[in-house]
Every structure is written in C-alpha cells, then in structure tokens.
Amino acid sequence: MRTVIIIVGGLLILGVAVLAAWRLGGSQVAPAAAKWFIAVWLVVAAANLWLGVWRAGYSFGEELPIFLVIFFIPAAAAAWVWWKLS
C-alpha cells in the first residue's frame, strides 16, 4: 500500500509542477518542469530505496524492484508530458 501511495503522490506532484509551470511561464516552461521532475523524482525514489534498506531492514535485492516501479511510473508519465508539450 505504501508503494501505491508514493506512486500516486509522485503523479500528483508531477501534475502540480506542470500546471504551476504552465500558469507561471506558459507553454514554453511546462516541458522543462516535466524534465526536471524526472531528475528530482529519481532522488526521491533513491531516498525511498535507501530508507527501505537502512531503516526497514530489507536487502538491496528486495528493494530494487520496488524502486524501479516507484521511479518508472511517474517518470514515464513525466516523459510523456514532456514529449506531448514539446
């Protein structure tokens, strides 16, 4: 359930970032917001991986598939937004 919450949170953050960029800077800035989201989301997903290994006691091998899912779904959505708005 925590994985789903993180993914939905990432998608919501992406939506807010692109909408804010669109309203503040217009259609030229919105693709850049989606591009920057991917980099920021990589850091967030890696932090979640690190917390799973360090605090929860999971092995790296157990956390890696979760990291990939948590990163890939919002990052793929951001790449799609970036592609469509460019």
Helices and strands as residue ranges (DSSP letters): H 2-25, H 30-54, H 60-85
